[in-house]
Amino acid sequence: IYRVLDHLMIFHFLFTELRRNFIFTFIISITYPFDVVKSTMQADTVIKADRKYKTVLDTFRIIYSESGFKGFYRGYTPCMIRAIPANAICFFGYEYAMRVINSLGY
């Protein structure tokens, strides 16, 4: 019976991770353009007079005029390839640590 419970817990964990990853991907898809704008502004020159991107709205406008809508998702695929396994490992570590701590009676 313990083997059956272990298998059920593994399936529950995998289902939970898949659900978390779908939600994470959805949230990142919405917020990723803001990260692109932030990174673009950070990569601009530090000399104020020579900056191409003066404000956040200006940066949005320039990215859209130069690259269109696709410009806001530049680098999205590598970000997802890195982030999904990293988050799954993080949640697995948290769940495992909580299980160990609870088994010790804390």
C-alpha positions as CSV (number, residue, x, y, z in Angstrom):
1,I,0.0,0.0,0.0
2,Y,2.9,2.4,0.7
3,R,4.2,1.9,-2.9
4,V,0.8,2.9,-4.2
5,L,0.7,6.0,-2.0
6,D,4.2,6.9,-3.2
7,H,3.2,6.6,-6.8
8,L,0.1,8.7,-6.1
9,M,2.2,11.4,-4.4
10,I,4.5,11.4,-7.4
11,F,1.6,11.9,-9.8
12,H,0.1,14.6,-7.6
13,F,3.5,16.3,-7.5
14,L,3.9,16.2,-11.3
15,F,0.3,17.4,-11.8
16,T,0.9,20.3,-9.4
17,E,4.2,21.2,-11.1
18,L,2.6,21.2,-14.5
19,R,-0.2,23.5,-13.2
20,R,2.4,25.8,-11.6
21,N,4.4,25.9,-14.8
22,F,1.4,26.8,-16.9
23,I,0.4,29.6,-14.5
24,F,4.0,30.8,-14.4
25,T,4.3,30.8,-18.2
26,F,1.0,32.8,-18.5
27,I,2.1,35.4,-16.0
28,I,5.6,35.7,-17.6
29,S,3.9,36.1,-21.0
30,I,2.0,39.1,-19.7
31,T,4.9,40.8,-17.8
32,Y,7.8,39.9,-20.1
33,P,7.4,43.1,-22.3
34,F,8.0,45.2,-19.2
35,D,11.2,43.3,-18.4
36,V,12.4,43.9,-22.0
37,V,11.7,47.6,-21.6
38,K,13.6,47.6,-18.3
39,S,16.6,45.7,-19.7
40,T,16.6,48.0,-22.8
41,M,16.8,51.1,-20.6
42,Q,19.5,49.5,-18.4
43,A,21.6,48.7,-21.5
44,D,21.4,52.3,-22.8
45,T,24.3,54.6,-22.1
46,V,24.8,56.2,-18.7
47,I,25.5,59.7,-20.3
48,K,22.1,61.4,-20.0
49,A,22.5,63.5,-23.1
50,D,23.3,60.5,-25.3
51,R,20.5,58.2,-24.2
52,K,18.3,56.8,-26.9
53,Y,15.6,55.8,-24.4
54,K,14.6,58.7,-22.2
55,T,11.4,57.4,-20.5
56,V,9.5,54.1,-20.1
57,L,6.8,55.2,-22.5
58,D,9.4,56.4,-25.0
59,T,11.1,53.0,-24.8
60,F,7.9,51.2,-25.5
61,R,7.3,53.4,-28.5
62,I,10.8,53.0,-29.9
63,I,10.8,49.2,-29.5
64,Y,7.4,49.0,-31.2
65,S,8.4,51.2,-34.0
66,E,11.7,49.4,-34.6
67,S,10.6,45.7,-34.1
68,G,6.8,45.7,-33.8
69,F,5.0,43.6,-31.3
70,K,7.7,40.8,-31.6
71,G,10.3,43.2,-30.2
72,F,8.7,42.9,-26.8
73,Y,9.2,39.2,-26.7
74,R,12.9,39.2,-27.8
75,G,14.6,36.5,-25.8
76,Y,11.4,34.9,-24.4
77,T,12.2,31.3,-25.5
78,P,15.6,31.1,-23.7
79,C,14.0,32.7,-20.7
80,M,11.3,30.0,-20.5
81,I,13.8,27.2,-21.2
82,R,15.8,28.3,-18.2
83,A,12.9,29.4,-15.9
84,I,10.6,26.4,-16.0
85,P,13.1,23.7,-14.9
86,A,14.6,26.2,-12.4
87,N,11.2,26.9,-10.8
88,A,10.3,23.2,-10.8
89,I,13.5,22.4,-8.9
90,C,12.9,25.2,-6.5
91,F,9.4,24.1,-5.7
92,F,10.5,20.5,-5.4
93,G,13.2,21.5,-2.9
94,Y,10.7,23.5,-0.9
95,E,8.1,20.7,-0.8
96,Y,10.8,18.1,0.1
97,A,12.2,20.3,2.9
98,M,8.7,20.9,4.3
99,R,8.0,17.1,4.3
100,V,11.3,16.5,6.1
101,I,10.6,19.2,8.7
102,N,7.1,18.0,9.3
103,S,8.3,14.4,9.7
104,L,10.6,15.7,12.5
105,G,7.6,17.1,14.3
106,Y,8.3,20.8,13.8
